Amino acid sequence: MLPWKSVNHSRRGPMQRIKHDLRLSETVSPFGVGAIVDIRGESLIAPDVSWWDKKHSPQIHCDRLVERLGRSVLREAPTHSGRAGKDTSSLLYWRFPTWRFCERCSRLSPLSGFDRGQRTNKCDCGGALIPMRYVAVCKKGSHLQDIPWFKWAHRGHDEGVTEEVRLCRAIKELRFVRSAKAGEGLGSLRVTCGGCRRSRPMSDLVSESALSRNGIRCNGVQPWQDPATAEPCEHDLVAVQRGATGNYISERVSALDIPEEKPQSLGIADAIRAHDDFARLVADNGGPKAEIFAGWIADEFEVTSEYVIELANGDNGHSDDIVTDLKDGEWAAFAKKLSSGGRDDSEGNFVVDSWSTAGHPSVPANLAERLAAVGQVRRVRVVQALKGFRRYSADADLIPVDLSLEGKSKQTLPAVEMYGEGIFLQFHEAFLAQWEQQPTVRARANILINRRETLEWAQRLDVPEPRFVALHTIAHLLIRRLAYASGYSSASLQERIYARGDRDDPTAGIFIYTAAGDAQGTLGGLVRLGTPDELVPLVLAALDDADVCSNDPVCIESDRQGSSSLNLSACHGCSLVSETSCETSNRLLDRQLVLGGQDTRGLLEAALEEVRVNRSS
């Protein structure tokens, strides 16, 4: 466990520490840089990594992840070893928002109360002081700040308000007053000044351009930064609830620490670059002989001349998408492990026993036709890094986790290493390729593809081609079923989907795993379910569970569900899991592409039909 402490946002003096233990994984998510968290009646926010004590922040090594992230250093959050003392290094959190209200007398006050150098969390009346529930974020999503409640309460629109009244400084007399005449909701709650008797309903706070109309502007900084360092920000402020999920949208990248295997296409690319005629092609630089040299090389390696010319023009064969590039290497590593088959006696952090479904007596023929092999991943190391976060909107600018990059050659990224276990399922590429060419299957997936294209933020999601949607949905169905049998909660299980048909080396697999942030890893409750006698009944039971949803027939016939309508036939009753378990936050799901429906032939529909026959008999 990792201790944290909070520090006062005010520069006026020392504050009493709040001590609370965190798991290391929680310092990346959900309590990572920029996140607002509630602990023991306090509202806190995590500052960027420039506030970390680097001496007590051990570096985490994962070469394949750092290579894709660029010039960066992965560091674990500051921690301690042994017994915590007075000067023990810990993780800093700032109190935010600084305005509070008394739960007994309803008085509002900024965070400035000290009693002999120690902060008090009590009002003069003896009531507890509660952090204000609304904060302000700029529409660009780059900055967060307190709402200046005194200024807001004194910016009414009535005629004849004098400057003396407008600038009333009776801060201690600012109170919440509830009016029974105004009904329920924010309209019944007013902020009233006891000095000038001006009041204003809270419903005004959430109206369009409410803060900008009152002259309240973005201060251009994060809550833990010095306002003197702010750059001008012309974007309007919006009042939001401090606990709203949209206030913090983290962007994390995870990678399996595996022996890096090159996909087949990259191996061919390296062989092409080593060809005697490749140097002549590069030297010709698009000249009249380029097509001739490219044709000779292409014929020898059975590739297109366009591909050879792209390599000559500097294409390294890697994807521009970091996650896709990482997954290509992981897929190649899994494929190599599964091709060897049997018990894996190797040492290290990537140990995979495997078995083939072909001719196996425990695997029904219809399932074996689609599922090629299974890997029981007895040990795996996962490294997860926090790149940054967004606020207010998924289209907002990404805020880096290190805000003091000037003069630095490398950025520091919060990271955590976890050890665990899992089950890997490899599907038959030939069957998948044939299935996803069916017109009804493609038409179903095109609904999601077209919606994704209309949303700028959704470009960060995977392309919902038929194989991805189907395998992604299967992963969710399995997670829901495995939670009953593995001993782990569904929130402890995570997915990693390998499903790209547009690659030179198509991928078609699912990795469901669990991991913990210590060297001992997990207890084997998941990997033991990867044997044929255990896994096959679980897969069939997962299909049986999904065959009937409590929201059917509405759910199975739907093509517009979930956030931004990026789900088709999928809802909480059948397919959704914890958002921490899903790579795409419970988006791009469809039961029809797995189980079939209407005119669509599902990927595992034939296997489900066997279950239905057995159920009826």
C-alpha positions, 0 to 999 in steps of 0.5 A, spaced: 500 500 500 502 507 498 501 512 503 498 519 500 498 526 503 494 532 501 497 539 501 493 546 502 492 550 495 493 556 499 500 559 500 498 562 507 501 556 512 502 549 513 496 544 513 494 538 517 496 532 513 490 527 511 493 520 511 490 514 506 493 508 503 493 507 496 494 501 491 500 502 486 495 501 480 490 506 483 496 512 482 495 511 474 487 509 475 482 512 477 486 516 482 492 519 477 494 525 475 489 530 474 483 526 478 478 529 483 477 524 488 473 524 495 477 521 501 474 522 508 470 528 507 475 531 503 475 533 496 482 532 493 486 533 486 492 529 484 498 534 481 502 533 475 509 528 476 513 535 477 511 534 484 513 527 485 519 526 489 523 522 484 528 519 489 523 515 491 519 514 485 523 507 482 523 507 474 519 502 471 523 498 465 519 496 459 523 497 452 517 496 447 512 500 451 518 506 451 520 505 444 513 507 442 511 512 447 518 516 444 523 520 449 520 518 456 521 515 463 516 511 466 516 511 474 512 508 479 509 513 484 513 515 490 512 510 495 516 507 502 519 501 504 517 499 511 514 503 517 512 510 515 515 515 519 514 523 519 518 524 513 516 518 509 515 520 502 508 520 500 504 522 494 501 529 494 494 531 493 491 538 493 485 540 496 480 542 491 475 545 491 477 550 496 470 553 497 466 549 502 459 549 506 457 548 513 452 542 513 449 545 519 448 552 518 449 552 510 455 558 511 460 558 505 467 560 506 474 559 502 479 554 505 483 559 509 481 556 517 487 555 521 488 553 528 495 554 531 497 552 524 493 546 523 487 546 519 480 545 522 474 541 518 469 544 523 465 551 522 464 555 528 457 552 529 460 545 530 458 543 523 462 539 518 465 543 512 463 540 505 467 541 499 462 545 494 459 540 489 460 545 483 467 547 479 469 550 473 472 547 467 473 551 460 470 549 454 477 547 451 478 542 457 485 544 458 483 548 465 480 547 472 478 552 477 474 554 483 467 558 482 468 564 485 462 564 489 462 571 492 463 574 485 458 570 482 453 571 488 454 579 487 453 579 479 445 579 479 441 583 473 436 587 477 436 594 476 439 599 480 444 595 484 449 600 486 457 599 486 457 599 493 452 593 494 456 589 488 462 589 491 460 587 498 466 583 502 461 580 507 464 573 505 463 570 512 455 572 511 455 568 504 450 562 505 445 557 502 438 558 503 433 553 501 426 555 499 420 551 499 416 555 494 421 554 488 420 546 489 425 541 488 432 541 485 437 547 484 432 552 483 430 551 490 437 553 493 440 560 493 446 563 495 445 569 499 449 574 502 448 577 509 451 583 508 447 586 502 441 581 502 443 579 494 441 572 493 441 568 486 438 561 485 443 555 483 439 554 477 443 560 474 449 557 475 448 551 470 445 556 464 448 557 458 454 562 458 452 563 466 459 564 468 462 568 462 456 573 462 458 575 469 465 576 467 468 570 470 474 568 466 478 562 465 485 563 469 489 559 465 492 554 470 490 547 473 488 548 481 495 546 483 499 551 479 501 558 480 496 563 477 502 568 476 505 563 471 498 562 467 497 564 459 491 567 457 485 563 455 479 565 452 475 560 452 468 560 456 468 557 463 462 551 464 460 549 471 460 542 472 459 537 478 466 536 481 464 528 481 462 528 474 465 522 469 467 527 464 471 531 468 477 526 467 478 522 461 484 519 462 488 516 456 492 510 458 497 505 454 498 498 456 503 493 454 505 486 455 512 485 457 514 479 452 520 477 448 518 482 442 516 478 436 516 481 429 510 480 425 511 476 419 510 482 414 516 486 418 520 480 417 519 480 410 520 488 410 527 487 413 529 481 408 527 486 402 531 492 405 537 487 405 536 485 398 542 487 393 537 491 389 534 495 394 540 499 395 539 501 387 532 502 388 533 507 394 539 510 390 534 511 383 529 515 388 523 515 384 527 515 377 525 511 371 528 504 373 525 504 380 519 500 377 524 495 374 527 494 381 521 494 385 518 489 380 524 484 381 524 484 389 516 484 389 516 477 385 522 474 389 518 476 395 511 475 393 509 482 395 506 488 391 511 493 387 507 498 391 509 495 398 517 495 396 516 502 393 513 504 400 519 501 404 524 505 399 520 511 401 522 510 408 516 506 411 518 502 417 512 498 416 510 500 423 503 502 424 502 510 426 497 507 432 501 506 438 496 501 441 496 497 434 503 497 433 504 494 440 498 489 439 502 486 432 508 484 436 504 481 442 500 477 437 506 475 433 509 472 440 502 469 442 502 465 435 509 463 436 507 460 443 501 457 441 504 454 434 509 450 439 503 447 443 504 443 449 507 445 456 511 451 456 517 450 460 521 457 459 522 462 465 521 469 465 515 473 465 511 470 459 509 463 460 504 460 456 501 453 455 497 451 449 493 446 446 489 445 439 482 444 438 482 440 432 480 433 433 479 434 441 474 430 444 471 436 449 470 441 443 464 441 439 466 440 431 462 447 430 466 451 435 473 447 433 471 450 426 472 457 429 476 457 435 483 454 433 487 454 439 487 456 446 493 459 451 493 458 458 498 464 460 501 462 467 505 468 468 505 475 464 507 482 466 503 488 464 506 495 464 501 501 464 502 508 463 498 514 463 499 519 457 495 524 459 487 526 461 482 530 458 476 534 461 469 536 459 469 533 452 472 527 449 474 532 443 478 536 448 486 537 448 490 532 451 493 535 458 500 532 459 501 529 466 508 532 466 507 540 466 514 542 467 517 539 460 521 546 459 529 544 458 527 536 459 529 531 454 524 526 456 517 526 459 516 522 465 510 518 465 506 515 471 506 507 470 505 501 474 507 494 473 503 488 474 504 480 474 498 476 472 495 470 468 490 469 463 487 465 457 488 467 450 483 464 445 486 464 437 480 464 432 481 461 425 483 466 420 480 463 414 474 462 417 473 469 420 475 472 413 470 468 409 465 470 415 466 477 415 465 478 407 458 476 408 454 482 405 449 482 411 455 481 416 458 487 413 452 491 413 451 490 420 458 493 422 458 498 417 453 502 422 458 502 427 463 504 422 459 510 419 458 513 426 465 512 428 467 516 422 462 522 424 465 523 431 472 526 432 474 523 439 471 516 436 477 516 431 481 513 438 477 507 438 478 501 434 476 500 427 469 496 428 470 491 422 466 485 423 471 481 426 473 486 432 465 487 434 464 480 434 471 478 438 470 484 443 463 482 444 465 474 445 470 477 450 465 481 454 460 475 454 466 470 457 468 476 462 461 475 465 461 468 465 468 467 468 467 472 474 462 466 476 467 461 476 474 464 477 474 467 484 475 474 481 470 479 480 468 482 473 472 488 475 478 484 476 478 481 469 481 485 463 481 484 456 485 485 450 483 484 443 487 482 437 482 483 431 485 487 425 483 484 418 486 490 414 493 488 416 499 485 412 498 480 418 491 479 420 490 478 427 484 474 430 484 473 438 482 475 445 486 475 451 482 475 458 487 476 464 488 479 471 494 482 474 496 485 481 501 490 482 506 485 486 511 481 484 507 475 486 502 476 481 495 472 482 493 465 485 491 461 478 484 462 479 483 464 472 489 460 468 486 453 471 479 455 467 483 454 460 483 447 460 479 444 455 474 440 460 473 447 463 473 452 458 469 449 453 463 449 458 464 456 460 464 458 452 458 455 451 455 457 458 457 464 456 453 464 449 447 461 453 447 466 457 447 471 452 442 468 448 436 471 452 437 478 455 432 481 460 431 487 455 429 482 449 426 483 444 428 490 444 435 489 445 437 484 440 433 488 435 436 494 436 442 498 432 442 504 437 444 503 444 450 505 449 454 512 449 453 516 442 449 510 440 456 506 439 453 499 441 448 495 437 445 489 440 448 490 447 446 493 454 447 492 461 443 486 461 447 482 457 454 484 454 456 490 458 462 489 463 466 494 468 469 500 464 475 498 467 475 491 464 474 494 457 479 497 452 473 501 449 469 503 455 463 499 453 463 501 446 463 497 439 459 491 441 453 487 438 450 480 440 447 479 433 454 479 430 456 473 435 449 469 436 446 471 429 439 475 428 434 477 423 438 476 417 445 476 420 449 470 421 453 470 427 460 468 428 458 463 433 451 461 431 452 454 429 455 453 436 449 456 440 445 452 436 448 446 439 447 449 446 439 450 444 438 443 442 441 440 448 437 445 452 431 443 449 432 435 450 
